[in-house]
Amino acid sequence: MYTVDRPPRIVRTYHPRRGRLSGRHFDALERLAARYAFAPGDPVDVLEIGSGMGEATAQMAAADPGRRYLAVEVHTPGVANLLHLIEDGGLTNLRVASVDAMELVRDDIPAGSLDAVHVFFPDPWPKARHHKRRLIVPERVALLRERLRPGGVLHCATDDEGYAHAMLETLDADPGLVNRHDGFAPRPVHRPLTKFELRAVRDGRPAYDLMYERSGPERSGGAATNGSSPKRPRSEAEGS
Ligand SMILES: C[S@@+](CC[C@H](N)C(=O)[O-])C[C@H]1O[C@@H](n2cnc3c(N)ncnc32)[C@H](O)[C@@H]1O
């Protein structure tokens, strides 16, 4: 009797959905994708996972020209919109990738290299059987933390109260992260207010921010320590 090993099923953190593409979207993809696409090896300081329509990323990159931003999004209309925002804003410090962000992080982001990772309003996957799809779960957090430099910041925001508390628990439990605040962070002025967040606030769902720093340098065994983190001065715009 022979058994066939099935390849392990990949658990994705996003809904496979197709947005409708307008002529303007096609134009962006045809004309701008190659110009602003991330290529493996490109240096990155700030990584945004799930940039949606890209408004927050474009505004943050424009306010922080000294750092190189990478927005990763699988939703094609969002990618196209961000390409237009980059062109319209004349931004030279923002690149875009349209792939699964966790695969890109695993394959193309060197360990200890990022200043910040932004995960703003990730899909909450509210059903218990879907929690494994959440971006903020221990295994994915461990990978993101390992790609941060010591003192680098993982900044998450969500309007889902249940997910917010689960994030707090997961991030507190990570051995290489230290909360910058006591519990949730005050809403940072440098995180732009998007239409998505405005709608949530109007519907009575205010945002929760969470900001965690990677603690001290890696030990030779690979485990992060809880020592104090060397920090470089940050501007107000940088924040995370
Ligand atoms: C609820 S939306 C929020 C978008 C945006 N951050 C905002 O605040 O408006 C979450 C986005 O994350 C994207 N996403 C989820 N997992 C992803 C992954 N692994 N790689 C790339 N994009 C992902 C989804 O396609 C979706 O557009």
The ligand as a MOL file (V3000), in Angstrom:
LIG
                    3D

  0  0  0     0  0            999 V3000
M  V30 BEGIN CTAB
M  V30 COUNTS 27 29 0 0 0
M  V30 BEGIN ATOM
M  V30 1 C -9.1010 45.3110 6.0300 0
M  V30 2 S -7.9440 45.7340 4.7960 0 CHG=1
M  V30 3 C -7.1350 47.1930 5.4870 0
M  V30 4 C -6.3650 47.9760 4.4820 0
M  V30 5 C -5.6020 49.2010 4.9700 0
M  V30 6 N -4.4970 48.8390 5.8390 0
M  V30 7 C -6.4990 50.2110 5.6350 0
M  V30 8 O -6.2840 50.5090 6.8070 0
M  V30 9 O -7.4150 50.7070 4.9840 0 CHG=-1
M  V30 10 C -6.6740 44.4920 4.9760 0
M  V30 11 C -5.8420 44.3350 3.7140 0
M  V30 12 O -4.7600 43.4530 3.9620 0
M  V30 13 C -4.5010 42.7380 2.7640 0
M  V30 14 N -3.7280 41.5300 3.1400 0
M  V30 15 C -4.0550 40.6150 4.0780 0
M  V30 16 N -3.1050 39.6780 4.1700 0
M  V30 17 C -2.1430 40.0110 3.2720 0
M  V30 18 C -0.9240 39.4110 2.9000 0
M  V30 19 N -0.4920 38.2850 3.4820 0
M  V30 20 N -0.1860 39.9950 1.9450 0
M  V30 21 C -0.6110 41.1450 1.3470 0
M  V30 22 N -1.7650 41.7530 1.6590 0
M  V30 23 C -2.5270 41.1920 2.6130 0
M  V30 24 C -5.8790 42.4530 2.1990 0
M  V30 25 O -5.8450 42.2280 0.8200 0
M  V30 26 C -6.6230 43.7590 2.5520 0
M  V30 27 O -6.5900 44.6790 1.4860 0
M  V30 END ATOM
M  V30 BEGIN BOND
M  V30 1 1 1 2
M  V30 2 1 2 3
M  V30 3 1 2 10
M  V30 4 1 3 4
M  V30 5 1 4 5
M  V30 6 1 5 6
M  V30 7 1 5 7
M  V30 8 2 7 8
M  V30 9 1 7 9
M  V30 10 1 10 11
M  V30 11 1 11 12
M  V30 12 1 11 26
M  V30 13 1 12 13
M  V30 14 1 13 14
M  V30 15 1 13 24
M  V30 16 1 14 15
M  V30 17 1 14 23
M  V30 18 2 15 16
M  V30 19 1 16 17
M  V30 20 1 17 18
M  V30 21 2 17 23
M  V30 22 1 18 19
M  V30 23 2 18 20
M  V30 24 1 20 21
M  V30 25 2 21 22
M  V30 26 1 22 23
M  V30 27 1 24 25
M  V30 28 1 24 26
M  V30 29 1 26 27
M  V30 END BOND
M  V30 END CTAB
M  END
